Amino acid sequence: RVAAESNGTLPATPGIDWLCISPKAGTDVVQRRGDELKLVWPQDGIEPAELEAWDFRHFLVQPMDCAERQAGTDAAVSRARERPKWRLSLQAHKVAGLP
């Protein structure tokens, strides 16, 4: 099985079994379909409601790994609660305090 993760600025190569796109603010995303859309949050310049029209099976919001980790986590949790299409995604090693 072939899995891939990309920021979506280039079209995906054919033959990928699981495609995760994680868009970044200020980029032109051309790959707007796949299995999983993972939005790192908060991110100025991206509006989750606009991404909901894209063709993905799963919409995930993940806290930004930054100096204000708790604020990022709180923002991602709030976003998931406010928009039912989005589910919270966490990096287990970050939650455990590992690099």
Backbone as XML, in Angstrom:
<?xml version="1.0"?>
<chain id="A" units="angstrom">
  <residue number="1" name="ARG">
    <atom name="N" x="0.835" y="-1.174" z="0.000"/>
    <atom name="CA" x="0.000" y="0.000" z="0.000"/>
    <atom name="C" x="0.880" y="1.237" z="0.000"/>
  </residue>
  <residue number="2" name="VAL">
    <atom name="N" x="0.436" y="2.228" z="-0.719"/>
    <atom name="CA" x="1.190" y="3.462" z="-0.843"/>
    <atom name="C" x="0.385" y="4.604" z="-0.224"/>
  </residue>
  <residue number="3" name="ALA">
    <atom name="N" x="0.978" y="5.249" z="0.775"/>
    <atom name="CA" x="0.358" y="6.411" z="1.417"/>
    <atom name="C" x="1.256" y="7.615" z="1.177"/>
  </residue>
  <residue number="4" name="ALA">
    <atom name="N" x="0.633" y="8.772" z="1.068"/>
    <atom name="CA" x="1.404" y="9.988" z="0.837"/>
    <atom name="C" x="0.757" y="11.160" z="1.555"/>
  </residue>
  <residue number="5" name="GLU">
    <atom name="N" x="1.604" y="12.094" z="1.995"/>
    <atom name="CA" x="1.130" y="13.345" z="2.571"/>
    <atom name="C" x="1.807" y="14.483" z="1.829"/>
  </residue>
  <residue number="6" name="SER">
    <atom name="N" x="1.025" y="15.529" z="1.545"/>
    <atom name="CA" x="1.515" y="16.649" z="0.759"/>
    <atom name="C" x="0.823" y="17.923" z="1.210"/>
  </residue>
  <residue number="7" name="ASN">
    <atom name="N" x="1.397" y="19.056" z="0.827"/>
    <atom name="CA" x="0.710" y="20.316" z="1.081"/>
    <atom name="C" x="-0.295" y="20.621" z="-0.024"/>
  </residue>
  <residue number="8" name="GLY">
    <atom name="N" x="-0.308" y="19.817" z="-1.082"/>
    <atom name="CA" x="-1.304" y="19.928" z="-2.139"/>
    <atom name="C" x="-0.985" y="20.924" z="-3.231"/>
  </residue>
  <residue number="9" name="THR">
    <atom name="N" x="0.216" y="21.481" z="-3.240"/>
    <atom name="CA" x="0.546" y="22.473" z="-4.263"/>
    <atom name="C" x="0.879" y="21.836" z="-5.611"/>
  </residue>
  <residue number="10" name="LEU">
    <atom name="N" x="1.072" y="20.521" z="-5.633"/>
    <atom name="CA" x="1.282" y="19.773" z="-6.873"/>
    <atom name="C" x="0.255" y="18.652" z="-6.937"/>
  </residue>
  <residue number="11" name="PRO">
    <atom name="N" x="-0.175" y="18.255" z="-8.138"/>
    <atom name="CA" x="-1.109" y="17.132" z="-8.242"/>
    <atom name="C" x="-0.464" y="15.850" z="-7.720"/>
  </residue>
  <residue number="12" name="ALA">
    <atom name="N" x="-1.287" y="15.001" z="-7.119"/>
    <atom name="CA" x="-0.786" y="13.725" z="-6.594"/>
    <atom name="C" x="-0.428" y="12.782" z="-7.733"/>
  </residue>
  <residue number="13" name="THR">
    <atom name="N" x="0.579" y="11.970" z="-7.491"/>
    <atom name="CA" x="0.985" y="10.942" z="-8.436"/>
    <atom name="C" x="-0.060" y="9.830" z="-8.454"/>
  </residue>
  <residue number="14" name="PRO">
    <atom name="N" x="-0.443" y="9.334" z="-9.605"/>
    <atom name="CA" x="-1.404" y="8.224" z="-9.653"/>
    <atom name="C" x="-0.881" y="6.994" z="-8.914"/>
  </residue>
  <residue number="15" name="GLY">
    <atom name="N" x="-1.795" y="6.190" z="-8.381"/>
    <atom name="CA" x="-1.432" y="4.947" z="-7.720"/>
    <atom name="C" x="-1.309" y="5.045" z="-6.214"/>
  </residue>
  <residue number="16" name="ILE">
    <atom name="N" x="-1.606" y="6.188" z="-5.632"/>
    <atom name="CA" x="-1.544" y="6.347" z="-4.177"/>
    <atom name="C" x="-2.820" y="5.785" z="-3.572"/>
  </residue>
  <residue number="17" name="ASP">
    <atom name="N" x="-2.681" y="4.917" z="-2.565"/>
    <atom name="CA" x="-3.830" y="4.289" z="-1.922"/>
    <atom name="C" x="-4.466" y="5.169" z="-0.851"/>
  </residue>
  <residue number="18" name="TRP">
    <atom name="N" x="-3.676" y="6.001" z="-0.201"/>
    <atom name="CA" x="-4.178" y="6.891" z="0.855"/>
    <atom name="C" x="-3.462" y="8.223" z="0.707"/>
  </residue>
  <residue number="19" name="LEU">
    <atom name="N" x="-4.251" y="9.275" z="0.472"/>
    <atom name="CA" x="-3.661" y="10.587" z="0.245"/>
    <atom name="C" x="-4.128" y="11.563" z="1.312"/>
  </residue>
  <residue number="20" name="CYS">
    <atom name="N" x="-3.166" y="12.147" z="2.020"/>
    <atom name="CA" x="-3.419" y="13.163" z="3.032"/>
    <atom name="C" x="-2.873" y="14.490" z="2.509"/>
  </residue>
  <residue number="21" name="ILE">
    <atom name="N" x="-3.727" y="15.499" z="2.502"/>
    <atom name="CA" x="-3.304" y="16.843" z="2.103"/>
    <atom name="C" x="-3.374" y="17.742" z="3.319"/>
  </residue>
  <residue number="22" name="SER">
    <atom name="N" x="-2.297" y="18.478" z="3.563"/>
    <atom name="CA" x="-2.227" y="19.408" z="4.682"/>
    <atom name="C" x="-1.881" y="20.788" z="4.126"/>
  </residue>
  <residue number="23" name="PRO">
    <atom name="N" x="-2.910" y="21.580" z="3.782"/>
    <atom name="CA" x="-2.657" y="22.868" z="3.134"/>
    <atom name="C" x="-2.012" y="23.890" z="4.067"/>
  </residue>
  <residue number="24" name="LYS">
    <atom name="N" x="-1.229" y="24.744" z="3.483"/>
    <atom name="CA" x="-0.565" y="25.818" z="4.229"/>
    <atom name="C" x="-1.093" y="27.155" z="3.713"/>
  </residue>
  <residue number="25" name="ALA">
    <atom name="N" x="-1.284" y="28.104" z="4.612"/>
    <atom name="CA" x="-1.766" y="29.438" z="4.236"/>
    <atom name="C" x="-0.822" y="30.062" z="3.221"/>
  </residue>
  <residue number="26" name="GLY">
    <atom name="N" x="-1.400" y="30.773" z="2.254"/>
    <atom name="CA" x="-0.606" y="31.485" z="1.272"/>
    <atom name="C" x="-0.142" y="30.648" z="0.102"/>
  </residue>
  <residue number="27" name="THR">
    <atom name="N" x="-0.548" y="29.374" z="0.042"/>
    <atom name="CA" x="-0.161" y="28.528" z="-1.078"/>
    <atom name="C" x="-1.367" y="28.288" z="-1.981"/>
  </residue>
  <residue number="28" name="ASP">
    <atom name="N" x="-1.101" y="27.939" z="-3.221"/>
    <atom name="CA" x="-2.157" y="27.615" z="-4.176"/>
    <atom name="C" x="-2.321" y="26.095" z="-4.194"/>
  </residue>
  <residue number="29" name="VAL">
    <atom name="N" x="-3.366" y="25.614" z="-3.543"/>
    <atom name="CA" x="-3.603" y="24.175" z="-3.451"/>
    <atom name="C" x="-4.334" y="23.706" z="-4.704"/>
  </residue>
  <residue number="30" name="VAL">
    <atom name="N" x="-3.716" y="22.787" z="-5.442"/>
    <atom name="CA" x="-4.333" y="22.233" z="-6.647"/>
    <atom name="C" x="-4.916" y="20.847" z="-6.395"/>
  </residue>
  <residue number="31" name="GLN">
    <atom name="N" x="-4.397" y="20.142" z="-5.403"/>
    <atom name="CA" x="-4.895" y="18.800" z="-5.066"/>
    <atom name="C" x="-6.004" y="18.953" z="-4.031"/>
  </residue>
  <residue number="32" name="ARG">
    <atom name="N" x="-7.244" y="18.966" z="-4.496"/>
    <atom name="CA" x="-8.383" y="19.238" z="-3.626"/>
    <atom name="C" x="-9.279" y="18.032" z="-3.455"/>
  </residue>
  <residue number="33" name="ARG">
    <atom name="N" x="-8.688" y="16.875" z="-3.600"/>
    <atom name="CA" x="-9.419" y="15.634" z="-3.339"/>
    <atom name="C" x="-8.439" y="14.604" z="-2.815"/>
  </residue>
  <residue number="34" name="GLY">
    <atom name="N" x="-8.945" y="13.709" z="-1.996"/>
    <atom name="CA" x="-8.106" y="12.670" z="-1.420"/>
    <atom name="C" x="-8.839" y="11.998" z="-0.281"/>
  </residue>
  <residue number="35" name="ASP">
    <atom name="N" x="-8.094" y="11.319" z="0.557"/>
    <atom name="CA" x="-8.690" y="10.598" z="1.674"/>
    <atom name="C" x="-8.826" y="11.470" z="2.912"/>
  </residue>
  <residue number="36" name="GLU">
    <atom name="N" x="-7.815" y="12.249" z="3.189"/>
    <atom name="CA" x="-7.753" y="12.991" z="4.452"/>
    <atom name="C" x="-7.244" y="14.408" z="4.201"/>
  </residue>
  <residue number="37" name="LEU">
    <atom name="N" x="-7.977" y="15.373" z="4.700"/>
    <atom name="CA" x="-7.529" y="16.754" z="4.693"/>
    <atom name="C" x="-7.173" y="17.093" z="6.128"/>
  </residue>
  <residue number="38" name="LYS">
    <atom name="N" x="-5.905" y="17.390" z="6.368"/>
    <atom name="CA" x="-5.437" y="17.684" z="7.724"/>
    <atom name="C" x="-5.049" y="19.149" z="7.800"/>
  </residue>
  <residue number="39" name="LEU">
    <atom name="N" x="-5.797" y="19.903" z="8.581"/>
    <atom name="CA" x="-5.559" y="21.328" z="8.727"/>
    <atom name="C" x="-4.876" y="21.598" z="10.056"/>
  </residue>
  <residue number="40" name="VAL">
    <atom name="N" x="-3.646" y="22.112" z="9.989"/>
    <atom name="CA" x="-2.945" y="22.534" z="11.203"/>
    <atom name="C" x="-3.558" y="23.867" z="11.605"/>
  </residue>
  <residue number="41" name="TRP">
    <atom name="N" x="-3.941" y="23.973" z="12.885"/>
    <atom name="CA" x="-4.700" y="25.136" z="13.350"/>
    <atom name="C" x="-4.146" y="25.661" z="14.659"/>
  </residue>
  <residue number="42" name="PRO">
    <atom name="N" x="-4.122" y="26.946" z="14.891"/>
    <atom name="CA" x="-4.620" y="28.020" z="14.036"/>
    <atom name="C" x="-3.607" y="28.405" z="12.970"/>
  </residue>
  <residue number="43" name="GLN">
    <atom name="N" x="-4.141" y="28.919" z="11.878"/>
    <atom name="CA" x="-3.326" y="29.367" z="10.754"/>
    <atom name="C" x="-4.017" y="30.577" z="10.137"/>
  </residue>
  <residue number="44" name="ASP">
    <atom name="N" x="-3.412" y="31.731" z="10.226"/>
    <atom name="CA" x="-3.982" y="32.906" z="9.563"/>
    <atom name="C" x="-3.947" y="32.700" z="8.060"/>
  </residue>
  <residue number="45" name="GLY">
    <atom name="N" x="-5.020" y="33.091" z="7.398"/>
    <atom name="CA" x="-5.050" y="33.010" z="5.944"/>
    <atom name="C" x="-5.731" y="31.779" z="5.400"/>
  </residue>
  <residue number="46" name="ILE">
    <atom name="N" x="-6.247" y="30.918" z="6.262"/>
    <atom name="CA" x="-7.010" y="29.742" z="5.835"/>
    <atom name="C" x="-8.332" y="29.756" z="6.583"/>
  </residue>
  <residue number="47" name="GLU">
    <atom name="N" x="-9.408" y="29.530" z="5.849"/>
    <atom name="CA" x="-10.726" y="29.458" z="6.464"/>
    <atom name="C" x="-11.271" y="28.041" z="6.281"/>
  </residue>
  <residue number="48" name="PRO">
    <atom name="N" x="-11.406" y="27.277" z="7.370"/>
    <atom name="CA" x="-11.879" y="25.896" z="7.270"/>
    <atom name="C" x="-13.194" y="25.736" z="6.514"/>
  </residue>
  <residue number="49" name="ALA">
    <atom name="N" x="-14.110" y="26.679" z="6.655"/>
    <atom name="CA" x="-15.401" y="26.565" z="5.970"/>
    <atom name="C" x="-15.218" y="26.492" z="4.455"/>
  </residue>
  <residue number="50" name="GLU">
    <atom name="N" x="-14.228" y="27.194" z="3.927"/>
    <atom name="CA" x="-13.980" y="27.164" z="2.481"/>
    <atom name="C" x="-13.420" y="25.816" z="2.025"/>
  </residue>
  <residue number="51" name="LEU">
    <atom name="N" x="-12.694" y="25.138" z="2.899"/>
    <atom name="CA" x="-12.108" y="23.844" z="2.542"/>
    <atom name="C" x="-13.143" y="22.725" z="2.537"/>
  </residue>
  <residue number="52" name="GLU">
    <atom name="N" x="-14.263" y="22.927" z="3.188"/>
    <atom name="CA" x="-15.276" y="21.881" z="3.312"/>
    <atom name="C" x="-15.897" y="21.482" z="1.977"/>
  </residue>
  <residue number="53" name="ALA">
    <atom name="N" x="-15.762" y="22.303" z="0.954"/>
    <atom name="CA" x="-16.280" y="21.961" z="-0.370"/>
    <atom name="C" x="-15.334" y="21.022" z="-1.133"/>
  </residue>
  <residue number="54" name="TRP">
    <atom name="N" x="-14.119" y="20.864" z="-0.642"/>
    <atom name="CA" x="-13.163" y="19.980" z="-1.294"/>
    <atom name="C" x="-13.595" y="18.536" z="-1.104"/>
  </residue>
  <residue number="55" name="ASP">
    <atom name="N" x="-13.120" y="17.649" z="-1.949"/>
    <atom name="CA" x="-13.568" y="16.255" z="-1.992"/>
    <atom name="C" x="-12.638" y="15.337" z="-1.176"/>
  </residue>
  <residue number="56" name="PHE">
    <atom name="N" x="-12.883" y="15.291" z="0.138"/>
    <atom name="CA" x="-12.117" y="14.436" z="1.043"/>
    <atom name="C" x="-13.079" y="13.614" z="1.882"/>
  </residue>
  <residue number="57" name="ARG">
    <atom name="N" x="-12.660" y="12.411" z="2.265"/>
    <atom name="CA" x="-13.490" y="11.562" z="3.140"/>
    <atom name="C" x="-13.374" y="11.976" z="4.590"/>
  </residue>
  <residue number="58" name="HIS">
    <atom name="N" x="-12.217" y="12.487" z="4.981"/>
    <atom name="CA" x="-11.982" y="12.845" z="6.385"/>
    <atom name="C" x="-11.437" y="14.270" z="6.447"/>
  </residue>
  <residue number="59" name="PHE">
    <atom name="N" x="-11.988" y="15.053" z="7.361"/>
    <atom name="CA" x="-11.532" y="16.415" z="7.614"/>
    <atom name="C" x="-11.023" y="16.467" z="9.045"/>
  </residue>
  <residue number="60" name="LEU">
    <atom name="N" x="-9.722" y="16.686" z="9.195"/>
    <atom name="CA" x="-9.086" y="16.663" z="10.511"/>
    <atom name="C" x="-8.456" y="18.014" z="10.813"/>
  </residue>
  <residue number="61" name="VAL">
    <atom name="N" x="-8.595" y="18.442" z="12.050"/>
    <atom name="CA" x="-7.950" y="19.673" z="12.498"/>
    <atom name="C" x="-6.953" y="19.291" z="13.588"/>
  </residue>
  <residue number="62" name="GLN">
    <atom name="N" x="-5.718" y="19.764" z="13.439"/>
    <atom name="CA" x="-4.632" y="19.374" z="14.332"/>
    <atom name="C" x="-3.985" y="20.617" z="14.936"/>
  </residue>
  <residue number="63" name="PRO">
    <atom name="N" x="-3.762" y="20.621" z="16.246"/>
    <atom name="CA" x="-3.129" y="21.790" z="16.864"/>
    <atom name="C" x="-1.752" y="22.087" z="16.274"/>
  </residue>
  <residue number="64" name="MET">
    <atom name="N" x="-1.501" y="23.371" z="16.074"/>
    <atom name="CA" x="-0.184" y="23.778" z="15.595"/>
    <atom name="C" x="0.846" y="23.536" z="16.702"/>
  </residue>
  <residue number="65" name="ASP">
    <atom name="N" x="1.979" y="22.997" z="16.328"/>
    <atom name="CA" x="3.071" y="22.774" z="17.270"/>
    <atom name="C" x="3.855" y="24.082" z="17.381"/>
  </residue>
  <residue number="66" name="CYS">
    <atom name="N" x="3.609" y="24.807" z="18.452"/>
    <atom name="CA" x="4.232" y="26.119" z="18.616"/>
    <atom name="C" x="4.531" y="26.354" z="20.094"/>
  </residue>
  <residue number="67" name="ALA">
    <atom name="N" x="5.131" y="27.489" z="20.388"/>
    <atom name="CA" x="5.497" y="27.807" z="21.771"/>
    <atom name="C" x="4.272" y="27.847" z="22.683"/>
  </residue>
  <residue number="68" name="GLU">
    <atom name="N" x="3.157" y="28.309" z="22.156"/>
    <atom name="CA" x="1.914" y="28.347" z="22.939"/>
    <atom name="C" x="1.096" y="27.092" z="22.653"/>
  </residue>
  <residue number="69" name="ARG">
    <atom name="N" x="1.644" y="25.938" z="23.020"/>
    <atom name="CA" x="1.027" y="24.656" z="22.694"/>
    <atom name="C" x="-0.403" y="24.548" z="23.207"/>
  </residue>
  <residue number="70" name="GLN">
    <atom name="N" x="-0.665" y="24.977" z="24.446"/>
    <atom name="CA" x="-2.014" y="24.859" z="24.996"/>
    <atom name="C" x="-3.003" y="25.737" z="24.235"/>
  </residue>
  <residue number="71" name="ALA">
    <atom name="N" x="-2.577" y="26.936" z="23.859"/>
    <atom name="CA" x="-3.452" y="27.829" z="23.091"/>
    <atom name="C" x="-3.768" y="27.214" z="21.727"/>
  </residue>
  <residue number="72" name="GLY">
    <atom name="N" x="-2.783" y="26.594" z="21.099"/>
    <atom name="CA" x="-3.009" y="25.922" z="19.821"/>
    <atom name="C" x="-3.968" y="24.753" z="19.956"/>
  </residue>
  <residue number="73" name="THR">
    <atom name="N" x="-3.792" y="23.992" z="21.029"/>
    <atom name="CA" x="-4.699" y="22.863" z="21.278"/>
    <atom name="C" x="-6.111" y="23.366" z="21.523"/>
  </residue>
  <residue number="74" name="ASP">
    <atom name="N" x="-6.249" y="24.398" z="22.341"/>
    <atom name="CA" x="-7.571" y="24.961" z="22.617"/>
    <atom name="C" x="-8.236" y="25.463" z="21.336"/>
  </residue>
  <residue number="75" name="ALA">
    <atom name="N" x="-7.468" y="26.105" z="20.468"/>
    <atom name="CA" x="-8.010" y="26.618" z="19.211"/>
    <atom name="C" x="-8.476" y="25.479" z="18.309"/>
  </residue>
  <residue number="76" name="ALA">
    <atom name="N" x="-7.706" y="24.392" z="18.238"/>
    <atom name="CA" x="-8.089" y="23.251" z="17.399"/>
    <atom name="C" x="-9.329" y="22.559" z="17.952"/>
  </residue>
  <residue number="77" name="VAL">
    <atom name="N" x="-9.395" y="22.400" z="19.261"/>
    <atom name="CA" x="-10.582" y="21.796" z="19.883"/>
    <atom name="C" x="-11.810" y="22.657" z="19.599"/>
  </residue>
  <residue number="78" name="SER">
    <atom name="N" x="-11.687" y="23.955" z="19.751"/>
    <atom name="CA" x="-12.806" y="24.867" z="19.474"/>
    <atom name="C" x="-13.255" y="24.767" z="18.026"/>
  </residue>
  <residue number="79" name="ARG">
    <atom name="N" x="-12.290" y="24.710" z="17.108"/>
    <atom name="CA" x="-12.626" y="24.609" z="15.686"/>
    <atom name="C" x="-13.392" y="23.323" z="15.409"/>
  </residue>
  <residue number="80" name="ALA">
    <atom name="N" x="-12.967" y="22.219" z="15.984"/>
    <atom name="CA" x="-13.655" y="20.939" z="15.786"/>
    <atom name="C" x="-15.066" y="20.984" z="16.369"/>
  </residue>
  <residue number="81" name="ARG">
    <atom name="N" x="-15.245" y="21.642" z="17.480"/>
    <atom name="CA" x="-16.576" y="21.750" z="18.090"/>
    <atom name="C" x="-17.498" y="22.658" z="17.273"/>
  </residue>
  <residue number="82" name="GLU">
    <atom name="N" x="-16.942" y="23.722" z="16.706"/>
    <atom name="CA" x="-17.739" y="24.693" z="15.956"/>
    <atom name="C" x="-18.171" y="24.174" z="14.591"/>
  </residue>
  <residue number="83" name="ARG">
    <atom name="N" x="-17.373" y="23.326" z="13.992"/>
    <atom name="CA" x="-17.656" y="22.841" z="12.635"/>
    <atom name="C" x="-17.690" y="21.312" z="12.674"/>
  </residue>
  <residue number="84" name="PRO">
    <atom name="N" x="-18.889" y="20.735" z="12.697"/>
    <atom name="CA" x="-19.046" y="19.284" z="12.891"/>
    <atom name="C" x="-18.356" y="18.402" z="11.847"/>
  </residue>
  <residue number="85" name="LYS">
    <atom name="N" x="-18.064" y="18.940" z="10.676"/>
    <atom name="CA" x="-17.396" y="18.133" z="9.655"/>
    <atom name="C" x="-15.958" y="17.791" z="10.050"/>
  </residue>
  <residue number="86" name="TRP">
    <atom name="N" x="-15.388" y="18.601" z="10.948"/>
    <atom name="CA" x="-13.990" y="18.445" z="11.339"/>
    <atom name="C" x="-13.863" y="17.626" z="12.613"/>
  </residue>
  <residue number="87" name="ARG">
    <atom name="N" x="-12.876" y="16.711" z="12.602"/>
    <atom name="CA" x="-12.549" y="15.934" z="13.798"/>
    <atom name="C" x="-11.161" y="16.333" z="14.273"/>
  </residue>
  <residue number="88" name="LEU">
    <atom name="N" x="-10.969" y="16.231" z="15.571"/>
    <atom name="CA" x="-9.682" y="16.582" z="16.164"/>
    <atom name="C" x="-8.667" y="15.476" z="15.902"/>
  </residue>
  <residue number="89" name="SER">
    <atom name="N" x="-7.470" y="15.877" z="15.526"/>
    <atom name="CA" x="-6.359" y="14.957" z="15.308"/>
    <atom name="C" x="-5.200" y="15.421" z="16.178"/>
  </residue>
  <residue number="90" name="LEU">
    <atom name="N" x="-4.600" y="14.515" z="16.891"/>
    <atom name="CA" x="-3.473" y="14.855" z="17.765"/>
    <atom name="C" x="-2.255" y="14.024" z="17.400"/>
  </residue>
  <residue number="91" name="GLN">
    <atom name="N" x="-1.077" y="14.610" z="17.564"/>
    <atom name="CA" x="0.170" y="13.872" z="17.396"/>
    <atom name="C" x="0.510" y="13.317" z="18.782"/>
  </residue>
  <residue number="92" name="ALA">
    <atom name="N" x="0.373" y="12.004" z="18.945"/>
    <atom name="CA" x="0.541" y="11.369" z="20.263"/>
    <atom name="C" x="1.894" y="11.699" z="20.889"/>
  </residue>
  <residue number="93" name="HIS">
    <atom name="N" x="2.955" y="11.744" z="20.091"/>
    <atom name="CA" x="4.275" y="12.023" z="20.668"/>
    <atom name="C" x="4.342" y="13.448" z="21.221"/>
  </residue>
  <residue number="94" name="LYS">
    <atom name="N" x="3.601" y="14.378" z="20.625"/>
    <atom name="CA" x="3.587" y="15.762" z="21.131"/>
    <atom name="C" x="2.805" y="15.833" z="22.443"/>
  </residue>
  <residue number="95" name="VAL">
    <atom name="N" x="1.673" y="15.123" z="22.510"/>
    <atom name="CA" x="0.871" y="15.088" z="23.726"/>
    <atom name="C" x="1.682" y="14.509" z="24.876"/>
  </residue>
  <residue number="96" name="ALA">
    <atom name="N" x="2.512" y="13.510" z="24.567"/>
    <atom name="CA" x="3.339" y="12.857" z="25.581"/>
    <atom name="C" x="4.587" y="13.680" z="25.937"/>
  </residue>
  <residue number="97" name="GLY">
    <atom name="N" x="4.804" y="14.791" z="25.232"/>
    <atom name="CA" x="5.946" y="15.646" z="25.524"/>
    <atom name="C" x="7.252" y="15.179" z="24.889"/>
  </residue>
  <residue number="98" name="LEU">
    <atom name="N" x="7.141" y="14.376" z="23.840"/>
    <atom name="CA" x="8.330" y="13.887" z="23.138"/>
    <atom name="C" x="8.604" y="14.749" z="21.911"/>
  </residue>
  <residue number="99" name="PRO">
    <atom name="N" x="9.861" y="14.826" z="21.491"/>
    <atom name="CA" x="10.177" y="15.646" z="20.291"/>
    <atom name="C" x="9.644" y="15.017" z="19.009"/>
  </residue>
</chain>
